């Protein structure tokens, strides 16, 4: 009897501890800010993560979390990555076969080199990277890429105190791994890439590596921006740029990658609102450049969601009211982490009915891509 009473008392104590922790998490979630700030050029030297946009990408508008604690930890991540890579002009001339009234937009997590990007471009978008006729592609596209990687001497030796992610090296089905800059150059595409984290401390076969998100396009890219998200499990950087669709008309595009899970200390400090907090910070930064919501914008990527009914998806549907139905199609195993969202603004873009789909083939990645087509009215 004494043992039974002791067991019940201990169980009650544990229950109270859990209840107190949950209440504390809920309360603290209201106080942990997701607020963002644009980092002026004059501060870029002191703000170490913004300094990663030096060199060819020096004109990138950079946003980071307002919260000092986030910035201090993020600095330890970004000290081990290289600068952004920005190739604004595609190398191929405007083809006569590509329609000015149709644009394909896709999102794909390429598993750090595992996804065969040239084959994906050929089979899913009709774009031949090594074609004898460099003008022979059938449509313009904007491809939002996550877990892109770069192998380059521009990635520094990891300094003392840097936070370095474990190395991931996917195995493509049709040849060697190709980094995102190599693909852009070989395929003649415009590119904006910003690394989120170093890909392993030691040098890989092709040299030091980092990984992050990117935009590839057959169209001219301008107004690049990088949004360093509020810190959760690891450093994440959303990339955005404007694709010149027709004349002065532009479509804003952003490639997104949220965290899948956080450690218990972050859960207790944010109340488990990880992806919501990252999305709120990202949306604040994106909307600061277009507060009236007049520009058409597509936001897509790997949200690491377990269900299409998650709160973060519902919030994005409010922010981007012309989005296709998220659906329940699986894009990674039994889960639906990958999505596209759309806001028409004052632009003449319209989602082509029935065009939003999941690509059947993984093409070497552990994610399936999503594709949609937009009509220019």
C-alpha positions in Angstrom: 0.0 0.0 0.0 2.8 2.4 0.9 4.6 1.6 -2.4 1.4 2.1 -4.3 0.8 5.5 -2.6 4.4 6.5 -3.3 3.9 5.5 -7.0 0.7 7.6 -7.3 2.4 10.6 -5.6 5.4 10.4 -8.0 3.0 10.1 -11.0 1.1 13.1 -9.8 4.3 15.1 -9.4 5.4 14.1 -12.9 2.1 15.2 -14.2 2.3 18.5 -12.5 5.8 19.1 -13.9 4.6 18.3 -17.4 1.6 20.6 -16.9 3.8 23.5 -15.6 6.2 23.0 -18.5 3.4 23.1 -21.1 2.0 26.3 -19.5 5.5 27.8 -19.4 5.9 26.9 -23.1 2.6 28.4 -24.0 3.3 31.6 -22.1 6.9 31.9 -23.4 5.7 31.4 -27.0 3.9 34.7 -26.7 7.1 36.5 -25.7 9.7 34.9 -28.1 9.7 37.4 -30.9 9.8 36.4 -34.6 10.3 40.0 -35.6 12.7 40.8 -38.4 14.9 43.7 -39.4 16.6 44.6 -42.7 20.3 44.9 -42.2 21.8 48.1 -43.6 24.9 47.8 -45.7 26.7 49.9 -43.1 26.1 47.2 -40.5 27.1 44.2 -42.7 30.6 44.0 -41.3 29.4 43.8 -37.8 26.5 41.6 -38.7 28.5 38.6 -39.6 25.7 36.7 -41.4 25.0 39.6 -43.7 28.7 39.7 -44.5 28.3 36.3 -46.2 26.6 38.2 -49.0 29.8 39.9 -50.0 31.4 39.7 -53.5 29.2 39.1 -56.6 26.1 39.2 -54.4 26.9 42.4 -52.6 23.6 44.1 -53.6 21.5 41.4 -51.9 18.9 42.9 -49.4 19.5 41.0 -46.2 17.0 40.4 -43.4 17.7 38.8 -40.1 15.9 38.2 -36.8 15.5 41.2 -34.5 16.1 39.0 -31.4 19.8 39.4 -30.3 19.9 35.8 -28.9 19.0 34.4 -32.3 21.6 36.6 -34.0 24.4 35.5 -31.7 23.8 31.8 -32.3 23.2 32.2 -36.0 26.6 34.0 -36.3 28.3 30.7 -35.3 26.5 28.9 -38.1 27.1 31.4 -40.9 30.8 31.9 -40.1 31.5 28.5 -41.8 29.6 29.2 -45.1 30.6 31.0 -48.3 29.0 34.1 -49.9 25.8 34.0 -51.9 26.0 33.1 -55.6 24.1 35.4 -58.0 23.9 34.9 -61.7 21.2 37.4 -62.8 21.2 36.7 -66.6 20.5 33.3 -68.2 23.1 32.4 -70.8 20.6 31.5 -73.5 18.8 33.9 -75.8 15.0 34.2 -75.8 13.8 31.2 -77.8 11.1 31.4 -80.4 9.6 28.2 -79.1 8.9 29.4 -75.5 5.6 31.1 -74.9 5.5 34.5 -73.3 2.0 33.7 -71.9 2.9 30.6 -69.9 5.3 30.1 -67.0 6.1 26.8 -65.2 7.0 27.1 -61.5 8.2 24.2 -59.4 9.7 23.4 -56.0 12.1 20.5 -55.3 14.3 19.4 -52.4 17.2 17.9 -54.2 18.8 16.1 -51.2 22.2 17.7 -51.3 23.2 16.5 -54.8 21.1 13.3 -54.8 18.5 14.9 -57.2 19.5 14.7 -60.8 18.8 18.3 -61.8 19.7 18.1 -65.6 17.5 15.0 -66.0 14.7 16.7 -64.1 14.9 19.7 -66.3 14.9 17.6 -69.4 12.1 15.2 -68.5 9.8 17.5 -66.5 10.3 20.9 -68.1 11.6 20.0 -71.6 14.9 21.9 -71.0 18.1 20.3 -72.5 21.2 21.4 -70.7 23.5 20.0 -73.3 21.4 20.6 -76.4 23.1 21.3 -79.7 20.5 24.0 -80.3 20.7 26.3 -77.2 17.3 27.9 -78.0 15.4 24.6 -78.1 13.4 24.7 -74.8 9.7 24.7 -74.8 8.7 27.0 -71.9 10.1 29.4 -69.4 10.4 28.3 -65.8 11.3 29.3 -62.2 12.5 26.4 -60.1 12.7 26.8 -56.3 15.3 24.5 -54.9 16.0 23.4 -51.3 19.1 21.4 -50.1 21.1 22.7 -53.0 24.8 22.4 -52.3 28.0 24.2 -53.5 31.5 22.8 -53.5 33.9 25.7 -53.8 37.1 27.3 -52.5 34.9 30.3 -51.6 33.6 28.2 -48.7 36.0 29.1 -45.9 37.9 26.8 -43.5 35.5 26.4 -40.6 36.8 28.8 -37.9 37.0 27.9 -34.2 33.6 28.0 -32.6 31.7 27.6 -35.8 28.6 25.4 -35.9 28.8 22.8 -38.6 26.1 20.4 -39.9 26.8 16.8 -40.6 27.7 16.2 -44.2 25.0 14.9 -46.5 26.0 13.6 -49.9 23.1 12.2 -52.0 23.8 9.8 -54.8 22.2 10.8 -58.1 21.1 7.9 -60.3 22.8 9.0 -63.5 26.3 10.2 -62.7 28.2 12.3 -60.2 26.8 14.9 -57.8 26.5 18.3 -59.4 26.5 21.4 -57.3 24.0 24.2 -57.9 26.5 26.7 -59.4 27.8 24.0 -61.8 24.3 23.2 -62.9 23.4 26.9 -63.5 26.6 27.4 -65.5 26.4 24.2 -67.5 22.7 24.7 -68.3 22.8 28.4 -69.0 20.4 29.4 -66.2 20.0 32.4 -64.0 20.7 31.5 -60.3 20.4 33.0 -56.9 21.8 30.7 -54.1 22.3 31.5 -50.4 23.9 28.9 -48.1 22.2 28.1 -44.8 24.9 25.9 -43.3 28.2 24.2 -44.0 27.9 20.7 -45.4 30.3 18.8 -43.1 33.5 20.1 -41.5 35.9 18.1 -43.6 36.4 18.7 -47.3 34.4 16.4 -49.6 35.6 15.0 -52.8 35.0 18.3 -54.6 36.3 20.6 -51.8 34.6 22.4 -49.0 30.8 22.5 -49.2 27.8 24.5 -48.0 24.1 23.9 -48.6 21.0 26.0 -48.7 18.2 27.2 -50.9 18.2 28.5 -54.5 16.3 29.8 -57.5 17.0 28.6 -61.0 15.4 30.2 -64.0 15.4 30.7 -67.8 14.4 34.3 -67.0 16.4 37.3 -65.8 16.5 37.6 -62.0 16.7 40.9 -60.1 16.2 42.3 -56.6 17.7 39.4 -54.7 16.9 39.1 -51.0 18.0 36.7 -48.3 15.8 36.2 -45.2 17.7 34.5 -42.3 14.8 33.0 -40.4 14.2 33.1 -36.7 16.4 30.4 -35.1 14.9 27.0 -34.3 16.8 23.8 -34.9 19.3 25.1 -37.4 20.1 28.1 -39.6 17.7 28.5 -42.5 17.8 31.2 -45.2 14.9 31.9 -47.5 16.0 33.3 -50.9 13.8 35.6 -53.0 14.2 37.3 -56.4 12.0 38.8 -59.2 11.8 36.9 -62.5 11.3 39.2 -65.5 8.4 37.5 -67.2 7.4 40.0 -69.9 8.9 43.4 -70.3 8.7 45.3 -67.0 6.3 42.7 -65.6 7.9 40.6 -62.8 6.9 37.7 -60.6 8.4 37.6 -57.1 9.5 34.1 -56.1 10.9 32.7 -52.8 12.4 29.4 -52.0 11.7 28.2 -48.5 12.9 25.5 -46.1 11.6 25.2 -42.6 12.8 23.0 -39.7 11.3 19.5 -39.2 11.8 19.4 -35.4 13.4 21.3 -32.6 15.1 20.4 -29.4 13.3 20.4 -26.1 14.8 23.7 -25.0 13.5 25.5 -28.1 10.1 23.8 -27.7 9.9 25.2 -24.2 10.9 28.7 -25.3 8.6 28.8 -28.3 5.7 26.7 -27.2 6.2 24.3 -30.2 5.4 27.1 -32.7 8.5 26.4 -34.6 7.3 26.5 -38.3 4.7 29.2 -37.5 7.4 31.4 -36.0 9.7 30.9 -39.0 6.9 31.6 -41.4 5.8 34.7 -39.5 9.3 36.1 -39.7 9.7 35.2 -43.3 6.3 36.7 -44.3 7.1 39.9 -42.4 10.3 40.3 -44.4 8.7 39.5 -47.8 5.8 41.8 -47.2 8.1 44.7 -46.1 9.2 45.1 -49.7 5.6 45.1 -50.9 3.3 46.3 -48.1 0.3 46.8 -50.3 0.6 43.3 -51.8 0.5 44.5 -55.4 3.2 42.3 -56.8 2.4 38.7 -57.9 4.4 36.3 -55.7 5.0 32.5 -55.5 6.4 31.1 -52.3 7.3 27.4 -52.3 9.5 24.8 -50.7 10.0 22.1 -48.2 7.9 23.2 -45.1 8.7 19.9 -43.4 5.0 19.6 -42.5 3.5 16.3 -41.3 0.0 17.2 -42.6 -1.6 19.6 -45.1 -3.8 20.8 -42.3 -0.9 22.2 -40.1 -1.3 25.7 -38.8 1.6 27.0 -40.8 -0.1 26.0 -44.1 -3.4 27.6 -43.0 -1.5 30.8 -42.3 0.2 30.7 -45.7 -3.2 30.2 -47.4 -4.4 33.4 -45.8 -1.2 35.3 -46.9 -1.4 33.9 -50.4 -5.1 33.6 -51.2 -4.8 32.4 -54.8 -2.9 29.4 -53.8 -3.8 25.9 -55.1 -5.4 23.5 -52.7 -2.5 22.0 -50.7 -4.0 18.5 -51.2 -2.9 15.4 -49.4 -0.5 14.0 -52.0 2.7 12.6 -50.5 6.0 14.2 -51.6 8.4 12.4 -49.1 7.5 8.9 -48.0 4.1 9.1 -46.3 4.3 12.9 -45.7 3.3 16.1 -47.6 6.1 18.6 -46.7 6.4 20.3 -50.1 4.0 23.0 -51.2 3.5 26.1 -53.5 1.6 29.2 -52.5 0.5 32.1 -54.7 -0.8 35.6 -54.5 -1.9 37.3 -57.7 -1.6 40.9 -56.4 -2.3 43.4 -59.2 -0.5 41.2 -61.8 -2.2 39.4 -64.7 -1.1 36.0 -63.5 -3.5 33.1 -63.1 -2.9 29.5 -62.0 -3.7 27.2 -64.9 -6.6 25.0 -63.7 -5.5 21.4 -63.2 -1.8 22.1 -63.6 -0.8 21.8 -59.9 0.7 18.4 -59.5 3.2 16.1 -57.8 5.9 14.8 -60.1 5.8 11.0 -60.0 9.6 10.3 -60.2 11.9 11.2 -57.4 14.8 11.7 -59.9 17.3 10.5 -57.2 16.1 12.8 -54.4 14.2 11.7 -51.3 11.5 14.3 -52.2 9.1 14.5 -55.2 8.8 17.9 -56.8 5.6 19.9 -57.2 4.9 21.8 -60.4 2.3 24.3 -61.5 1.8 26.5 -64.6 0.7 30.1 -64.6 -1.0 31.9 -67.5 -0.2 35.5 -68.3 -3.5 37.1 -69.2 
